[in-house]
Amino acid sequence: MIHIRNAHEGEVDVLTTVGLRAWQSAIATIGETAARVDSAESAFSQFIRQSWLTISVVEKNGVVAGWAAREALDENISDFWIDPCYRRTGLGAALLERIEKDIVAQGFDTAALQSHSGNTEAIGFFKAKGYAIHWLSVAYSPQLDRDVPTVGLSKPLGEGKDGAYGPSV
């Protein structure tokens, strides 16, 4: 059973573990070192401690399988992490749909996010959900200690003429 809920303050460790596993999978094409993994783990833990109120959690049968955050509570999805063992099970799609509904409910008509350009699995997932790439840039990543090509994706949201939820028409 899929359940989506708000994060709890005491979930730092489990959310860090899920985020780190997903991050390691996402950066496999870039490469990693133990120092980078330690740095990423620290960054996840600190972010979750400070921003847990902006995090939505997806569970499968009571087990945390992923989470997403809108750090500024705007149209930007700052984090979207699904544990690799739960990918392609519908959990990411359910979580994304919930986040998009939250964005619309707060008066925004577009959802936006970014990913490193080599994360073809994530980019493919978001494109299949109606997102389009709108920009490419290169930015320094302290966790990776290098410049990383990044893509920005966005999707128009709202109710269509038939009342169905999804891209505006």
N, C-alpha and C positions, 0 to 999 in steps of 0.2 A: 504494500500500500504506500502510495506517495503522499507525503505530508510536507507542506511548506509553511514556515513560521518565522517569526522574528528571532534573532539570536538572543542568547542569554549571556549576561556578564561573565558567568563562570565557565564559558566554553572556549576560552582562549586556546587551551592545549589541543582539543580535538579539531577546532577550525584551523589552527596553525598546521597541524598534521595533514589535513585534507588539502589546504592551499599549497603546502610545500610539495606534496606528491604531484599535484596537478601542474605546478610550476616546473618541477623537474622534467616532467613529460613534455611540457611546452617548449622548454629551452634545449631539448636533446639535440636539436640541429645546430645550436650555437656552441654547445659544450659547457662543462661546468667543472669546478674544482671544489674540494672540501671547504675551502675558505668562502667561496661564493655561496655554497649551500648554507653554511653557518650564518652568513650575512643575510641571506634570504629568509632563513628561519627567524632570525631576530627581527627583521623588517615585518614579517607577517604577524608575529606575536605583538609587536608594538602597535601596528595598525589596528589589530583586532581589539586590543585593550582600550585604545583611544576611540575607536569608531564602531563598537559593537551595536550601537543603536541604529546604525545605517545598514546593517547586514540582515539579509534574508537567508534562511537555511532550508535546504531540501533534504528530506529524510526518506529512506526506503525501509519499511518495516522497523522503524524506530532507530535506524542507524544513520548518522550524518553522512551524506553522500556528496554534498557540495554546498557552495554558498556564493552569494553575490552581494555586492555593496554599491550603494550610490553615496559616496563619501560626502558630497555637498548637498544631497537630497534634491538634486536638479535632474536634468535629462541625461546626464552622463553616468554610465555604468562604469564605475572605477575598477571593479574587480568582478570576475566571473570564473569560478573554479569548481570543476567537477572532478572528483576522485577518478583516476583512470579506470579503475575496475568497475565503475558505474556508467561509463560512457556508452552511448548508443542504446540506452535503456529508456529514453523518454524523460529522464529526470532533468536534463539540461533544458529541454524544450518547455517543460512545465515551469521550471524556475524562471526562464526568460519571459514566458507569458505573464507570470505574476509580476515581475519587475516592470514590464511594459504597462500593465494595467495600473500599477502604482504611479508610474510616470504620468499617464493620462489623467488619473484621478487628481494629481497635483497641478493640473493645468498646462502641462507641456504637450506639444504635438509631435515631437521628434525624440527618438532615443539615439544615443551616440555612445561609442566606445572606441578603444584602440587596442591594438595587439602588435607584437613584433611581426614583421612581414614574413618571417620563416615559419610562423605557427599556422601552417596550412590547414591543420585539422580544425582549429578554432575559426579561422577565416571561412572555411567551407561551411561550418555549422551556421555561422551568422548569416552568410550569404543565402543559405537554404531557407533561413527564416525571414528573408526579405531585406536584409541589410545590404548596402552597397558601399564600396570603397570610395571615399571622397578625397583623400589626401595621403601622401607618403612623405615622411620626413626621417631624418636621422637624429637621434638624441642619445646623450650619454646616459647609461644605466649604471648607477653606483653598485647595485647588486652584482652585475656582471663585469664591472670595471672595464667597459668598452662602449663604443658607439653602437647603437642598435637601430636598424631600419624599422620604422614603425608605420603602420597604416591606421587611418581613422575611418571607421565605418559608421553609418547612420541609417535610420529607417523612419519614415513618416508614420505616425500612429494616429489612431482615432477611430471613430465609427464611420463605416461606409454608408452609402445611401440605403442599403438594405438592413442596417442596424447591426451588421456583423462587425465584430472586433477585428482590427487589422489595419493594414496600410490605408491611408486616406485615398479617396478616389475623386 
